[in-house]
Amino acid sequence: MFTATLIAAGRLTPNIMAEAHDRLAAAGCAPTTMAWIDEGDAADWHLELAPAEARVALEGAFERVDVVVQPRDGRRKMLLVADMDSTMITVECIDELADYAGLKPKIAAITEAAMRGELDFEAALDARVALLKGLDAAVIDTCRAERVQLMPGARALVRTMRAWGASAVLVSGGFTRFAEPVAAEIGFDRAIANVLEIDGATLSGTVARPIVGAATKRETLLETRAALGLADAATLAVGDGANDLAMIEIAGLGVAYHAKPIVAAAAAARIEHGDLTALLWAQGVPRAEWASI
């Protein structure tokens, strides 16, 4: 028993849902019943068979419609592990810091390659931070105030999940000076991120060890899941870059959010059009039950 959720805020029509039924039937998925989560925004088709074929049949079939296919039972997750940069916030913090040093194009190019999986994450982080050596440390707070904006839907997602008793952990390959206040503002239980080392009043050009990378993200999900006594299926992981793959691949629902191609191809679900509230609809939660923010 599976559910295919179609998500397209304000654009989902009965005709789309009818065509989705026909596509699912033709793919051998045995669709049974359709139910609106929020009319015009998100709806479910329940299926008896063939979830992989359902994804193939529906993903990309309708303009600006996201699709999540998963087991019908246990959709509401009890643990969220999330990336920060370009997932819970709209920017890559190191690229914005680099702009204050006049190095944004150079550093952003390294960031992009690392997030596509073309460079080793730790080596790429060391290389970028080294270029920031000597930057006034006060710029960190200025950058956070001027450049960091929460991703639409971030607060609603985290606070709604926590309201039903779920735990939420922000795990970032970025920096604590950004991650900790971002986590507090959104409503995460805790944040894990890298520590930029400072020499006097300037950046030393180094990151404290151990570096928070893909392995840390994976271990955080596994360790938190075990500590909470949760089943694998009760977990949700979301991110956009190659360093998120390790946690996305082991989560009960692993989501590539506006992600790089390597992540989108490997994830069990991808959100390419909607904001983070799509992950509430994916869990079957109507807007009336979202936490007020």
N, C-alpha and C positions, 0 to 999 in steps of 0.2 A: 504494500500500500504506500503510495507516494503522492506528493503534491507538487504541481508546477504552478508557481506564483508568477503572474505577469504584473509588472510595476511600471507605471507611466503617469505620474501625477498630472491629473487634469486632462489626460489624452487617451485614456483607455475606454474603448467603446464596446457595446454589445457585438458589433460586427467583428471586431478583433477577437473577442472571446469565442465567437462562433467559428471563425477561421482556425483559431488555435485548436478547438475540438477536432476539426476535420484533419488538421495536420497530425495531431496525436493519434487519432484513430488510424490514419494511413500508415503511421509508423509502428503500429502494433502495440500501443501503450494502454489500450482499453480504458479510455477516459469514462468516468462515471458521472460525477456531479460537479457543477460549477457554483462557486459562492463568492460574492463580493466581500472584500475586507473593508474597503471604502470605495463606494461606487464612483467610477470614473478615474480612480487612482490606482487601485490594486485589487486583484482577484485571483482566486485559486481554481485550478482544475485538479480534481482528484483522479488518480490513475491506479490501475491495478498492476501494470507491468512496465518494464523497459525504461527506467529513468534515464539511462544514457542516450537512448534513442529519442526521448522527449527533449533533451537538451539540444540535440542536433536538429530536431524538427522545429524548435521554437526560437533558439537564439539567432538573432539577426533577421528573423522573418518579418518583423514589424518595426517601423521607423521609431527610434528613440524609446523602445520598450525593453526593459531589463527583465530577465527571466532567471528564477532560482528554482531548481528541481532538487527535492530532498525527500527523505522518509517522512510520512505524514505525522508519525508520533514523535514527541519530544522536540517540537520546533522551537519552543521557548528555551533559550539556553541559560545556563546558570553561571557561566564564566565567559567574559569577554577579554581577550588579549589583543591590543591594538597598537599599531605603529602610530607615530606622531606626524612626521613631516610629510606633507602632501596626502595625508590621510585624515588625521584629526585637526590639522591646521592646513592652511592653503599654500604654504610656502615651504621651501627647504631652508632651514635656519642658517646653515653654513654658507649658502649662497648669498643670503641677505647680509650676513656679517661681512662677507667678502666685498660687498658693494661699498661698505664704509672704508675699505682699504683700497678701493679702486681696482679690485681683482675679480669682480663678479664673473665676467665672461670666461676667464681661465678656470676658476674653481667650479663654476656651474657645469662646464663641459666634463670635468672629472666626475662630478656628482651624477650627471646623466649617464655616463658610461658605467659607473658602478651600479646604479639602480637598474640598468639593463642587463647586468650580470656579465659585463665585458671586462671588468677589473675586479681584483680581489678587494673585498670591502675594507678590511683592516688597513691594507697598504694604501688604498685610495684615501681613507680617512687621515692617516698619518701625513700623506703628501699634501692634502688640502690644509690641514691645521698648521703644518710647517710654514706654509705660505703666509699665514696670519701672524707669525711671530712679530712681536713689537707693537701690535695693535693695542690701543688703549682699552683696558678691560671694561671701562665705563660704557663703552660702545655696546656691550652685550645688553644692558638694560635699555639703552636707547633703541636698539634694534627690536627688542621684544615689544616695546611700547609702540613703535612706529610701523612695524612690518608684519607682526604676527596677528593673523586673524583666524578665528575658529572656523573649521569647515562647517558649512550649513548642515544642520541635523546632528552635530556632534553632541550637544548637550541633551537633546531629546533622546537620542539613542542610549547614552550612558545612564542618564538619570531614570529613564523608564525601566531599563533592565535592573538597575539597583533597587528600584521601588518594588519589584517583585522578588527581591532577595538575591539577585545575581551579584557576583563580584566582578570588578573591572580593573585591569592592570594596563597601564601605558608602558610600553617597552620600546625605547627609541635608540637608534644608532646616532641620534643627535646628542644634545648636551643638557645636563641637569639644570643649568641656569634658565633654559627654556622649558624643559619637560615638567619640572616640578610645579611652576605656576600654571602652566597649561592644564596639567592634570587636576589641580585644585579647582580651576575655573570651570572645567567641564564636569567634574564630579567623580573622577576615578578614585579607587581606594588607595592606589599608590603609583609611583612612577619609577622606572629604572632607565638610566641613560648614562652617557659618558661624561666624564669630568674633564673640562678644559683646565689645564694647569696654568697658573698665573705666577709671574715673577715680578714681585712688587706691584706695580700698577698696570703692567702690560701682559699680554698673552705670551707664554713661553714658547709656543709653537709645538707643544706636545699634549698628548692625551694620557690620562692616568690609565694604568693597567689594572685588571683586564679590560679589554675593549668590549663594549656591548655590541654584539653583531648577531648574525643569524643563529649561532649556537645558543646564545643567551636567550633569544626570543623563544626558541624551541624548548629549552630547559625551563623557562619561566612558565610556559603553558603546562608542561608535564608536572612540574613540582607543585604548582598552584592547584591543578586538577587533583593531584594525589592528596594534598593537604585538606582539600574541601570534600574529599571522598566522592568525587563526581565520576560518572561514566564518560568515556571518550565522546559519546554523542552529545553530551551536555555542554560542549565548548564551542565557542565562536572565535575565530581569528580573522583579522582584517588588516590589509596593508597594500602597498602599491609597488614596492621595489623588490629586487632579487634577494635582498637580505631578509625579506619577510616570508620567503617560500618555505623555509623549514618549519615554521609554525603553521602556516596556512595548510600545508599538506597533511598535518596530523590532527587538525581540529575536526570536531564533529561537523561543523560547517566552516570551511575555509573560503574566504571571500577576497578576490582581487578587486580593489576599489580604484577605478580610473587608473588602471595599472599599466606598467610596462608590459610589452608583448610576452616576455618569458613568464611573467607571473599570471597574466590572463590566460595563457595557454594551459598552465598547470593547475590552476585553482578549480575547486569543485563548483564554484559559482563566481560570477563577476558582475559588478555594477559598473556600467559604462556611461549611463546617462543621468540617473537620479543622484540625490545627495544621500547622506548617511541615514536619513529616515527610511530609505529603502530597506535597510536591515531590520527595521521594526515590522514593516509589511511582510518581509520574508519570514519573520517569525509569527506571522498571523495576527499581528497586533493592530487593531483599528486606531485611527487618530484620536478617538474619544478616550482611549486609555493611555495616551502618551503623557508623560510627566510635563507639567507646566514649567516653563523656563522664563 
